[in-house]
Amino acid sequence: MNPPPLPPHDPHAQYQAHDPGAYPEGYADGYDDVPHVSVDDVRAFEEEKRKKSFWAAIGSTVLVHVALAVILGFIALATKVLNVPEIQVMTESDGSESLIDKPEFSSQSLSDRPSGAAAGVEAQINLANVGPMAVPMNDAMATDAVNFGNSMAGVGLGMEGFGPGGGGAKFLGLGGGGRNIYFVIDTSTSMIRNAGQGGIASIREELKRAIDGMSAGTSFNIVCFGLEADGFQEKSVKANKENKEAAVKFMSPYYGGAGGFGRTRTESFGTKGIDNEGTKYLPIQLSQFEELVGTSGGSRIDLGLMAAFKQRPSSIFVLSDGAPGTNKGGEKVPYPQLVEMIKKSAQAIYKTYLPTVNTIAIDGITNDEENFLKSLSAAFNGKHKRVSAAELKN
């Protein structure tokens, strides 16, 4: 008896269990041609499955990368539209590079950009036991030298960009961070009266100590103010041995020292840019700043700071025994209005951040004048200290 015919062999047919009852007796057992899957069929099936999984994984990866690229593209576009400042990395070179547009001293009006402020801190210090103090800093750009662009022969100040970064300095117990440090020093005649000759000698020594303590990668400059102001250099200079020694020499004639001038070189020698001892200086005058044109008065902290802002220092130390006597139209400008004017001047230049301004008061200052210095440091997220004449002489 012949077995019933088998269906055509399908290599992809699933294995079916052998049913002995499906065939006549004597043929079911041992019948080997029931449709089944061979080893080669299984291997081929698994290989096809593996290939499909591989290409599926590749496709998923490509889709993820495309999605990330689209997201990053939107972020880049948003950054461009919102004008978020680009963070740049600097190298320790001796040259100067501009990372920011170069605002000129001009007749442009100040823009009113908001900026937060933190309260200052008042404390007494002893110069014999001065230690480091941390000061909050912003993370932003930094570079080397900055340029006023005066050429020592006239006025019309320019600048190169600078912002907070590493480095830093300590002066009279206060710390300032960043790689471009400015010292704005009151050299009016009242400083001699209030600090005394011993105190003036201590101020010179403390300034020298602050400059000597800066690393070679830090840049610095000095602005001395009275009725007008002088700059130590056209641009911030590296804190190397030569420039540190030059700064000491620059400061020596102030407060009645040898040199034949009073409060500032600019008041005595005008825009010549060189004094009668052959020392060069940067003339800084009220006429260079639109908001100060037509003003008068002594102890012009406002002038000294506005000149410093043009070079975008990261930290500024202000030393004074008073407040600006700024008058306009025959009337004294109120201190709160003066602080706001100074802050707006900085906002117009810095745009997205402000420098740290630390203020140091010398005894002899009135309460109203010291409150001005406290408000000034608070407006720039800085600290305030008061130093007595007795402490200066120690």
SULURCOR-V634000 format. One record per residue. N is the residue number from 0. RES is the residue in three letters. PHI is phi in whole degrees, -180 to 180 (none if undefined). OMEGA is omega in radians with two decimals (* if undefined). NEAR is the number of other C-alpha atoms within 10 Angstrom. Layout:
# SULURCOR-V634000
N/RES/PHI/OMEGA/NEAR, N/RES/PHI/OMEGA/NEAR
This chain:
# SULURCOR-V634000
0/MET/none/-3.12/6, 1/ASN/-85/3.10/6, 2/PRO/-70/3.11/11, 3/PRO/-63/-3.11/9, 4/PRO/-66/3.12/6, 5/LEU/-93/3.05/9, 6/PRO/-67/3.13/9, 7/PRO/-56/-3.11/7, 8/HIS/-72/3.09/12, 9/ASP/-112/-3.07/10, 10/PRO/-63/-3.13/14, 11/HIS/-102/3.13/14, 12/ALA/-67/3.11/11, 13/GLN/-72/-3.13/10, 14/TYR/-65/3.11/12, 15/GLN/-115/-3.13/10, 16/ALA/-65/3.13/9, 17/HIS/-73/3.14/16, 18/ASP/-104/-3.08/10, 19/PRO/-58/-3.10/14, 20/GLY/-75/-3.09/9, 21/ALA/-82/-3.07/10, 22/TYR/-129/3.12/14, 23/PRO/-61/-3.13/13, 24/GLU/-59/3.13/9, 25/GLY/96/-3.12/11, 26/TYR/-118/-3.09/14, 27/ALA/-63/-3.14/15, 28/ASP/-68/3.08/13, 29/GLY/88/3.08/8, 30/TYR/-76/-2.96/12, 31/ASP/-109/-3.02/10, 32/ASP/-100/3.05/10, 33/VAL/-66/-3.13/13, 34/PRO/-53/-3.11/19, 35/HIS/-150/3.12/18, 36/VAL/-108/-3.13/15, 37/SER/-83/3.08/12, 38/VAL/-62/3.13/9, 39/ASP/-64/3.12/10, 40/ASP/-63/3.13/14, 41/VAL/-63/-3.13/13, 42/ARG/-62/3.13/11, 43/ALA/-64/3.13/13, 44/PHE/-63/3.14/12, 45/GLU/-65/3.14/12, 46/GLU/-65/3.11/12, 47/GLU/-64/3.11/12, 48/LYS/-64/3.14/11, 49/ARG/-63/3.14/12, 50/LYS/-63/3.12/11, 51/LYS/-61/3.12/12, 52/SER/-64/-3.13/12, 53/PHE/-61/-3.11/11, 54/TRP/-68/3.07/11, 55/ALA/-65/3.11/11, 56/ALA/-65/3.11/12, 57/ILE/-61/3.13/11, 58/GLY/-61/3.13/11, 59/SER/-64/3.13/11, 60/THR/-62/3.13/12, 61/VAL/-61/3.14/11, 62/LEU/-63/3.12/12, 63/VAL/-62/-3.14/11, 64/HIS/-65/3.09/11, 65/VAL/-63/3.12/12, 66/ALA/-62/3.11/12, 67/LEU/-63/3.13/12, 68/ALA/-62/3.11/12, 69/VAL/-64/3.14/12, 70/ILE/-62/3.13/12, 71/LEU/-63/3.09/12, 72/GLY/-63/3.10/12, 73/PHE/-64/3.13/12, 74/ILE/-62/3.13/12, 75/ALA/-62/3.13/13, 76/LEU/-65/3.13/12, 77/ALA/-64/3.12/12, 78/THR/-61/3.13/13, 79/LYS/-64/-3.10/12, 80/VAL/-66/-3.09/9, 81/LEU/-82/3.11/9, 82/ASN/59/3.08/10, 83/VAL/-72/-3.08/11, 84/PRO/-64/-3.13/13, 85/GLU/-82/3.09/12, 86/ILE/-83/-3.12/11, 87/GLN/-123/-3.13/10, 88/VAL/-100/-3.12/10, 89/MET/-107/3.05/13, 90/THR/-113/-3.11/10, 91/GLU/-81/3.14/11, 92/SER/-101/3.12/12, 93/ASP/-85/3.13/11, 94/GLY/-80/3.11/12, 95/SER/-121/3.11/17, 96/GLU/-129/3.13/16, 97/SER/-94/3.08/16, 98/LEU/-99/-3.04/19, 99/ILE/-132/3.07/18, 100/ASP/-54/-3.05/10, 101/LYS/-98/3.09/16, 102/PRO/-67/3.10/16, 103/GLU/-102/2.94/16, 104/PHE/-67/-3.07/18, 105/SER/-149/-3.12/12, 106/SER/-93/3.13/10, 107/GLN/-65/3.12/12, 108/SER/-78/-3.12/11, 109/LEU/-77/3.03/15, 110/SER/-88/-3.10/13, 111/ASP/-97/-3.14/13, 112/ARG/-108/-3.10/15, 113/PRO/-72/3.05/12, 114/SER/-153/-3.12/14, 115/GLY/-73/3.11/10, 116/ALA/-141/3.10/15, 117/ALA/-118/-3.09/14, 118/ALA/-69/3.09/16, 119/GLY/-80/-3.12/21, 120/VAL/-125/3.13/12, 121/GLU/-98/3.10/12, 122/ALA/-163/3.02/10, 123/GLN/-91/3.11/12, 124/ILE/-130/3.05/18, 125/ASN/-117/-3.05/16, 126/LEU/-65/3.13/19, 127/ALA/-78/-3.09/12, 128/ASN/-138/-3.09/8, 129/VAL/-89/3.12/13, 130/GLY/-126/-3.12/14, 131/PRO/-70/3.10/13, 132/MET/-139/3.13/11, 133/ALA/-78/3.10/10, 134/VAL/-127/3.14/16, 135/PRO/-59/3.14/13, 136/MET/-130/3.02/19, 137/ASN/-94/3.04/15, 138/ASP/-91/3.13/13, 139/ALA/-156/-3.01/18, 140/MET/-77/3.10/22, 141/ALA/-149/3.06/26, 142/THR/-150/-3.05/29, 143/ASP/-92/-2.98/28, 144/ALA/-75/3.07/27, 145/VAL/-124/-2.93/28, 146/ASN/-128/3.01/22, 147/PHE/-79/3.08/25, 148/GLY/71/-3.07/17, 149/ASN/-105/-3.12/21, 150/SER/64/3.04/15, 151/MET/65/-3.05/17, 152/ALA/-112/-3.11/13, 153/GLY/-165/-3.10/15, 154/VAL/-117/-3.10/20, 155/GLY/105/-2.95/17, 156/LEU/-87/3.04/23, 157/GLY/-120/3.14/19, 158/MET/-163/2.92/26, 159/GLU/-121/-2.98/24, 160/GLY/-68/3.08/25, 161/PHE/-160/3.12/30, 162/GLY/-153/-3.07/27, 163/PRO/-63/3.12/27, 164/GLY/-177/3.13/20, 165/GLY/-83/3.11/17, 166/GLY/82/3.13/17, 167/GLY/111/3.14/24, 168/ALA/-156/3.04/26, 169/LYS/-127/-3.11/23, 170/PHE/-141/3.11/25, 171/LEU/50/3.04/26, 172/GLY/90/3.11/20, 173/LEU/-109/3.13/22, 174/GLY/-108/3.06/23, 175/GLY/-135/-3.11/30, 176/GLY/-95/3.10/24, 177/GLY/103/-3.05/28, 178/ARG/-109/3.08/29, 179/ASN/-137/-3.01/34, 180/ILE/-110/3.11/33, 181/TYR/-118/3.03/25, 182/PHE/-114/3.14/26, 183/VAL/-108/-2.90/27, 184/ILE/-114/3.07/25, 185/ASP/-76/3.11/27, 186/THR/-116/3.12/26, 187/SER/-71/-3.07/24, 188/THR/-66/3.13/16, 189/SER/-65/3.10/19, 190/MET/-63/3.12/24, 191/ILE/-66/-3.12/17, 192/ARG/-66/-3.05/14, 193/ASN/-83/-3.11/17, 194/ALA/-90/-3.08/24, 195/GLY/77/-3.11/17, 196/GLN/-63/3.10/16, 197/GLY/-66/3.11/14, 198/GLY/-67/3.11/22, 199/ILE/-63/3.09/21, 200/ALA/-61/3.11/15, 201/SER/-67/3.10/20, 202/ILE/-62/3.09/19, 203/ARG/-58/-3.09/15, 204/GLU/-67/3.14/13, 205/GLU/-67/3.09/18, 206/LEU/-66/3.10/20, 207/LYS/-62/3.14/17, 208/ARG/-63/3.13/16, 209/ALA/-64/-3.13/18, 210/ILE/-70/3.12/27, 211/ASP/-62/-3.10/17, 212/GLY/-79/-3.13/15, 213/MET/-81/3.13/21, 214/SER/-74/-3.11/16, 215/ALA/-65/3.12/15, 216/GLY/-80/3.13/20, 217/THR/-95/3.06/26, 218/SER/-109/-3.11/28, 219/PHE/-151/3.03/29, 220/ASN/-158/-3.11/27, 221/ILE/-131/2.99/24, 222/VAL/-124/3.09/27, 223/CYS/-108/-3.05/29, 224/PHE/-130/2.99/30, 225/GLY/-142/2.98/26, 226/LEU/-74/3.01/22, 227/GLU/-130/-3.02/27, 228/ALA/-146/3.08/29, 229/ASP/-121/2.99/27, 230/GLY/-106/3.11/27, 231/PHE/-64/3.14/22, 232/GLN/-137/3.06/25, 233/GLU/-65/-3.13/23, 234/LYS/-138/3.08/24, 235/SER/-61/-3.08/28, 236/VAL/-121/3.11/25, 237/LYS/-62/-3.13/24, 238/ALA/-84/3.07/23, 239/ASN/-96/-3.04/16, 240/LYS/-60/-3.10/12, 241/GLU/-62/-3.11/9, 242/ASN/-72/3.08/18, 243/LYS/-65/3.11/20, 244/GLU/-66/3.12/14, 245/ALA/-65/3.13/13, 246/ALA/-66/3.10/20, 247/VAL/-63/3.12/15, 248/LYS/-65/3.14/11, 249/PHE/-60/-3.07/17, 250/MET/-80/-2.97/18, 251/SER/-61/-3.11/14, 252/PRO/-79/-3.09/18, 253/TYR/-69/-3.14/23, 254/TYR/61/3.07/23, 255/GLY/84/3.10/15, 256/GLY/-74/-3.13/11, 257/ALA/-63/3.12/10, 258/GLY/154/3.00/15, 259/GLY/75/3.02/13, 260/PHE/-139/-3.06/18, 261/GLY/-91/-3.06/18, 262/ARG/-68/-3.12/25, 263/THR/-139/3.07/27, 264/ARG/-66/-3.10/32, 265/THR/-62/3.11/27, 266/GLU/-66/-3.08/19, 267/SER/-90/-3.02/15, 268/PHE/-118/3.07/14, 269/GLY/64/-3.05/19, 270/THR/-92/-3.14/19, 271/LYS/-60/3.13/17, 272/GLY/81/3.10/23, 273/ILE/-152/-3.09/18, 274/ASP/-90/-3.07/17, 275/ASN/-75/3.05/12, 276/GLU/-102/3.13/10, 277/GLY/87/3.13/9, 278/THR/-87/3.13/14, 279/LYS/-81/3.09/19, 280/TYR/-151/3.08/26, 281/LEU/-101/3.11/29, 282/PRO/-69/3.11/30, 283/ILE/-126/-3.04/31, 284/GLN/-125/-3.12/23, 285/LEU/-60/-3.07/21, 286/SER/-67/-3.14/15, 287/GLN/-82/-3.06/19, 288/PHE/-127/-3.05/19, 289/GLU/-56/-3.08/14, 290/GLU/-72/-3.14/18, 291/LEU/-105/3.12/18, 292/VAL/-62/3.14/12, 293/GLY/87/3.10/12, 294/THR/-96/3.09/17, 295/SER/-147/3.12/19, 296/GLY/119/-3.08/14, 297/GLY/-104/3.13/17, 298/SER/48/-2.97/28, 299/ARG/-81/3.04/24, 300/ILE/-58/-3.14/29, 301/ASP/-60/3.11/22, 302/LEU/-65/-3.13/27, 303/GLY/-61/-3.14/27, 304/LEU/-69/-3.14/24, 305/MET/-62/3.07/22, 306/ALA/-65/3.13/25, 307/ALA/-67/-3.10/24, 308/PHE/-56/-3.08/24, 309/LYS/-60/3.12/26, 310/GLN/-103/3.10/29, 311/ARG/50/3.02/26, 312/PRO/-66/3.10/29, 313/SER/-82/3.12/29, 314/SER/-138/3.14/28, 315/ILE/-130/3.02/31, 316/PHE/-107/3.10/27, 317/VAL/-111/3.10/24, 318/LEU/-116/-3.12/25, 319/SER/-159/3.05/28, 320/ASP/-109/-3.13/26, 321/GLY/-168/3.10/27, 322/ALA/-125/3.14/23, 323/PRO/-60/3.04/24, 324/GLY/-93/-3.03/20, 325/THR/-68/3.09/23, 326/ASN/-120/3.06/16, 327/LYS/-144/-3.12/14, 328/GLY/64/3.13/9, 329/GLY/81/-3.14/10, 330/GLU/-122/3.12/10, 331/LYS/-73/3.12/15, 332/VAL/-75/-3.13/15, 333/PRO/-59/-3.08/13, 334/TYR/-59/3.12/20, 335/PRO/-59/3.12/12, 336/GLN/-67/3.14/10, 337/LEU/-68/3.09/18, 338/VAL/-61/3.14/19, 339/GLU/-64/3.12/14, 340/MET/-64/3.12/18, 341/ILE/-64/-3.13/19, 342/LYS/-65/3.12/23, 343/LYS/-63/3.09/20, 344/SER/-60/3.11/24, 345/ALA/-69/-3.12/24, 346/GLN/-62/3.13/21, 347/ALA/-66/-3.11/18, 348/ILE/-98/-3.05/23, 349/TYR/-78/3.10/21, 350/LYS/69/-2.95/15, 351/THR/-106/3.11/14, 352/TYR/-156/3.12/20, 353/LEU/-128/3.06/26, 354/PRO/-74/2.99/25, 355/THR/-87/3.09/28, 356/VAL/-118/3.06/26, 357/ASN/-100/-3.13/28, 358/THR/-118/-3.14/26, 359/ILE/-129/-3.11/25, 360/ALA/-102/3.05/22, 361/ILE/-99/3.10/21, 362/ASP/-52/-3.03/20, 363/GLY/111/3.11/18, 364/ILE/-76/3.10/18, 365/THR/-81/3.13/13, 366/ASN/-63/3.12/10, 367/ASP/-63/3.13/12, 368/GLU/-66/3.12/19, 369/GLU/-69/3.07/24, 370/ASN/-61/3.05/17, 371/PHE/-61/3.14/21, 372/LEU/-64/3.10/31, 373/LYS/-64/3.13/23, 374/SER/-65/3.13/24, 375/LEU/-63/3.14/28, 376/SER/-65/3.13/28, 377/ALA/-64/-3.13/23, 378/ALA/-66/-3.11/22, 379/PHE/-119/3.06/24, 380/ASN/56/-3.12/21, 381/GLY/-109/-3.14/29, 382/LYS/-119/3.10/29, 383/HIS/-128/3.07/26, 384/LYS/-135/3.02/23, 385/ARG/-124/-3.11/21, 386/VAL/-120/3.14/20, 387/SER/-80/3.10/18, 388/ALA/-61/3.13/18, 389/ALA/-64/3.12/14, 390/GLU/-66/3.13/17, 391/LEU/-63/-3.07/24, 392/LYS/-81/-3.14/17, 393/ASN/-74/*/11
